[in-house]
């Protein structure tokens, strides 16, 4: 007695086509024979799942099945008109190949059979830059191993002067018809694995794969304002496609080294500005590095600037990550601190001036208290 296709896939009768397709993909990954070589029943389970999916995604087949079920419930013999058979061993591979190319296409060990085009896998890499480079943008070269188009056969997989030929066993259809009693089923051809074509003389350089492992050099253009651990995508710089498929992408993670002078906080850059006692008390003009790391700007320090205070210089920070353009920049925040370089010994004159300053300061404070 064939199982109900809704039960086979584990979906409700009101499930949408997207729900059915999602469930099929989950079960296909779980029971596909290529991934379950130790499970002797994997082929039967996969066939049952595939046939159930075939019925529920084909509008006419689904209507026929539901009509037959309704007739069966009413005591009619019309149920025999349904084309659903959960006990079938396999199905025509034309649908299966398209489905599984989507499900398993990114698996590293998967290879297309025959001249089927396949997109190359994506790659990941990282590059380390300084904070100044991150704030201003830069170009960095990176090297990595990738599958590239075979230079000998230009990606065809065939030896020079030869090519792919039609499979003689299945006459190029990719399918073998197998009879099981009164039933005839389509199974992938055992010689060409369902592609319909065979390679009699593979390329000696790539053994018929059409690709070879090589070291690839790429220049990465890093935009100004990039943040630590941000990921850049370089389209078409991953593993090359197979049999004419497009190349995968390269994802580059940016790693930023800490800087001794600048500290990046969100979209702003912080700079510590040490001041002497004289500069704190009487004011001064100090030189501060700009974010290019080489040029400077003069900052006026008013008298009485308190150590630990900050001042924000608008628009002098790096480009904001949201805009990454010179018209949208962060700020530079100056953090003032008091630096005292105490001498090992004081001259008599130095001691006299310090004591005089201390005395005057105490007098001023006392006068302020009285007022």
C-alpha positions in Angstrom: 0.0 0.0 0.0 1.7 3.3 -1.1 2.2 5.8 1.6 0.6 9.2 1.5 3.0 11.7 -0.2 2.1 14.3 2.4 3.2 11.8 5.2 6.3 10.9 3.3 7.5 14.5 3.2 6.1 15.3 6.6 4.0 18.3 5.5 0.4 19.2 5.9 -2.2 19.2 3.1 -2.2 23.0 3.2 1.5 23.3 2.8 2.7 25.8 0.1 5.0 24.9 -2.7 7.9 26.7 -0.9 7.2 24.6 2.2 7.2 21.4 0.2 10.4 22.4 -1.6 12.2 23.3 1.6 11.2 20.0 3.2 12.3 18.0 0.2 15.7 19.7 0.3 16.1 18.8 4.0 15.2 15.1 3.4 17.3 14.9 0.3 20.4 16.0 2.2 19.5 13.4 4.9 18.8 10.4 2.6 20.6 11.0 -0.6 22.6 7.7 -1.5 25.8 9.6 -2.3 25.9 11.0 1.3 24.7 7.8 3.0 26.9 5.1 1.4 26.5 2.9 4.5 22.8 3.0 4.5 21.5 0.2 2.2 18.0 1.6 2.3 19.0 5.1 1.3 18.1 4.6 -2.3 14.6 3.3 -1.4 14.0 6.2 1.0 15.3 8.7 -1.6 13.1 7.2 -4.3 10.0 7.5 -2.0 10.8 11.1 -1.1 11.4 12.0 -4.8 8.2 10.4 -6.0 6.2 12.2 -3.3 7.8 15.5 -4.2 7.1 14.8 -7.9 3.4 14.4 -7.2 3.0 17.3 -4.8 4.8 19.8 -7.0 3.0 18.8 -10.2 -0.4 20.5 -10.3 -2.1 17.9 -12.4 -0.5 14.9 -10.6 -1.5 16.4 -7.2 -5.1 17.0 -8.4 -5.3 13.4 -9.7 -3.9 12.0 -6.4 -6.3 14.1 -4.2 -9.2 13.1 -6.5 -8.3 9.4 -6.2 -8.1 9.7 -2.4 -11.5 11.3 -2.3 -12.9 8.5 -4.5 -11.2 5.9 -2.3 -12.9 7.4 0.8 -16.2 7.2 -1.0 -15.7 3.5 -1.8 -14.9 3.9 -5.5 -12.3 2.0 -7.5 -11.2 5.2 -9.2 -8.1 5.3 -6.9 -6.3 3.1 -9.4 -6.0 6.2 -11.7 -3.5 7.8 -9.4 0.1 7.9 -10.8 1.7 8.0 -7.3 3.8 5.1 -6.3 5.8 5.3 -3.1 7.5 1.9 -3.8 9.2 3.0 -7.0 13.0 2.6 -7.0 13.9 5.8 -8.8 12.7 8.4 -11.2 13.7 10.1 -14.4 16.9 12.0 -13.4 16.2 15.1 -15.3 14.4 16.7 -12.4 16.7 15.2 -9.8 19.9 16.7 -11.3 18.4 20.2 -11.3 17.2 19.9 -7.7 20.4 18.4 -6.4 22.7 20.9 -8.2 21.0 23.5 -6.0 21.1 21.5 -2.8 24.7 20.2 -3.0 26.2 22.7 -5.4 28.4 24.3 -2.8 29.9 21.1 -1.4 33.6 21.0 -2.0 33.7 17.3 -3.0 30.9 17.6 -5.6 31.9 17.7 -9.2 29.6 18.0 -12.3 29.3 15.0 -14.5 29.9 15.5 -18.2 29.7 19.0 -19.7 27.3 20.4 -17.1 28.3 24.0 -16.2 28.7 24.7 -12.5 29.4 27.9 -10.6 32.8 27.9 -8.8 32.9 27.8 -5.0 33.4 31.0 -2.9 36.7 31.6 -1.1 37.7 33.3 2.2 40.8 35.2 2.9 42.1 37.9 5.3 44.4 40.9 5.1 46.0 43.0 8.0 46.3 46.7 7.6 47.3 49.6 9.9 44.8 52.0 11.4 46.1 54.9 9.2 45.5 52.7 6.1 42.0 51.9 7.3 41.1 55.6 7.8 42.5 56.6 4.4 42.0 53.6 2.2 44.6 51.5 0.5 45.3 48.7 -2.0 46.8 45.5 -0.6 48.0 42.5 -2.6 47.0 39.0 -1.3 47.9 35.5 -2.5 45.9 32.3 -2.0 45.4 28.9 -3.6 42.4 28.5 -5.9 41.0 26.3 -8.6 41.7 28.0 -11.9 40.8 27.0 -15.4 43.3 24.4 -16.8 45.7 26.2 -19.1 46.2 23.0 -21.1 42.6 22.2 -22.1 41.1 25.7 -21.4 38.6 24.1 -19.1 37.1 21.5 -21.5 38.7 18.6 -19.6 39.5 16.9 -23.0 42.9 16.2 -24.5 44.0 18.4 -27.4 42.2 17.3 -30.6 39.5 15.4 -28.8 36.3 16.3 -27.1 33.2 14.9 -25.4 31.2 12.3 -27.2 27.6 10.9 -26.9 27.3 8.0 -24.5 26.7 4.9 -26.6 25.0 3.0 -23.7 22.2 5.4 -23.3 22.5 7.0 -26.7 23.0 10.4 -25.2 19.8 10.5 -23.1 21.5 10.0 -19.8 18.8 7.6 -18.8 18.5 3.8 -18.8 15.1 2.2 -18.8 14.8 -0.7 -16.4 11.8 -3.0 -16.3 10.4 -4.2 -13.0 7.6 -6.6 -13.8 4.9 -4.5 -15.4 6.7 -1.2 -14.5 9.4 0.6 -16.5 11.5 3.1 -14.7 14.2 5.6 -15.7 17.5 5.4 -13.9 20.7 7.4 -14.4 23.0 5.8 -17.0 25.8 3.8 -15.2 28.4 4.8 -17.9 27.9 8.5 -18.1 26.2 9.0 -14.7 23.2 10.6 -16.3 25.0 13.3 -18.3 24.5 11.7 -21.7 28.2 12.4 -22.6 31.5 10.7 -21.9 35.1 11.8 -22.1 37.2 9.1 -23.8 40.5 11.0 -23.7 40.8 13.3 -20.6 43.4 16.1 -20.4 46.7 15.0 -18.9 47.1 18.2 -17.0 43.8 18.2 -15.1 42.7 14.6 -15.5 39.5 15.7 -17.1 38.4 18.1 -14.3 38.9 21.2 -16.5 40.5 23.0 -13.5 43.8 22.9 -11.6 45.0 24.3 -8.3 47.2 27.4 -8.6 48.4 30.3 -6.5 46.3 33.4 -7.4 47.4 37.0 -6.8 44.7 39.7 -6.3 44.9 43.3 -5.4 42.3 44.3 -2.8 41.1 47.9 -2.9 40.2 48.8 0.7 37.9 51.8 1.0 38.6 54.6 3.5 36.7 54.2 6.8 36.7 50.4 6.8 36.2 48.9 10.2 37.9 46.0 11.9 36.5 42.5 10.9 34.6 44.1 8.1 34.2 41.8 5.1 34.7 42.8 1.5 33.3 40.8 -1.4 35.3 40.5 -4.7 33.0 39.1 -7.3 34.4 36.4 -9.6 37.7 36.1 -7.6 36.9 32.7 -6.0 37.3 29.3 -7.4 36.8 29.3 -11.2 33.5 27.8 -12.6 33.6 24.4 -14.2 32.6 23.6 -17.8 31.9 27.3 -18.5 30.2 28.1 -15.2 30.9 31.5 -13.6 33.6 31.9 -10.9 32.8 32.1 -7.3 33.4 35.2 -5.1 36.3 36.0 -2.7 35.4 37.3 0.7 38.2 39.2 2.4 38.1 39.9 6.1 39.8 43.2 7.2 42.0 43.0 10.3 43.2 46.4 11.7 46.3 46.6 13.9 46.1 48.9 17.0 47.9 52.3 16.6 50.1 54.0 19.1 48.8 57.5 18.3 45.2 57.1 17.1 42.3 55.2 18.7 39.2 54.5 16.6 35.9 54.7 18.4 32.9 54.1 16.1 33.2 56.7 13.4 35.5 59.1 15.4 39.2 59.0 16.1 40.7 59.9 19.5 44.1 61.5 20.1 45.8 61.9 23.4 47.5 65.3 23.7 49.9 65.6 26.6 50.4 69.2 28.1 53.1 70.6 30.3 52.2 72.6 33.5 53.0 75.9 31.6 50.8 74.9 28.7 47.9 74.0 31.0 48.2 77.3 33.0 49.1 79.8 30.4 47.8 78.2 27.2 49.7 77.2 24.1 49.4 76.2 20.4 50.3 72.5 19.9 50.8 70.3 16.8 48.5 67.3 16.3 48.8 64.7 13.6 46.0 64.4 11.1 44.6 61.0 10.0 46.9 60.7 7.1 49.6 60.1 9.7 52.1 62.6 8.2 50.6 66.1 8.1 49.8 68.1 11.2 47.4 70.8 12.3 47.8 73.5 15.0 45.4 73.4 17.9 45.1 76.4 20.2 45.0 75.5 23.9 43.3 78.1 26.1 44.8 78.9 29.6 43.3 76.8 32.4 42.6 73.8 30.2 41.9 71.0 32.7 43.7 67.7 32.3 41.2 64.9 31.4 39.0 67.3 29.4 38.3 66.8 25.7 37.8 68.9 22.6 36.0 67.8 19.4 37.3 68.9 16.0 34.4 68.4 13.7 35.0 66.6 10.4 38.6 65.8 11.0 38.0 62.0 11.5 37.8 59.2 9.0 35.0 58.7 6.5 31.9 57.3 8.1 31.4 53.6 7.4 27.8 54.3 6.3 28.8 56.7 3.6 32.4 55.9 2.9 32.8 59.2 1.2 34.8 62.4 1.9 31.6 64.4 2.4 30.6 62.3 5.5 33.4 62.2 8.0 33.7 61.5 11.7 35.3 63.8 14.2 38.7 64.0 15.9 38.4 64.0 19.7 41.4 65.5 21.6 42.0 64.2 25.1 44.2 66.4 27.2 46.5 65.1 29.9 49.1 66.7 32.2 52.6 65.5 31.7 55.2 66.3 34.4 58.9 65.6 33.7 60.3 65.8 37.2 64.0 66.6 37.4 66.2 64.5 39.6 67.3 67.6 41.4 66.1 71.2 41.6 68.4 74.2 41.3 68.1 76.9 44.1 66.3 79.2 41.6 63.8 76.5 40.6 63.0 75.7 44.2 62.6 79.5 44.9 60.1 79.9 42.0 58.1 76.9 42.9 57.7 78.0 46.6 56.8 81.5 45.4 54.2 80.1 43.0 52.8 77.9 45.8 52.6 80.8 48.2 50.8 83.0 45.7 48.4 80.2 44.8 47.4 79.7 48.4 46.8 83.4 48.8 44.5 83.5 45.8 42.6 80.5 47.0 42.1 81.9 50.4 40.9 85.2 48.9 38.4 83.3 46.8 37.1 81.5 49.8 36.5 84.7 51.7 34.6 86.2 48.8 
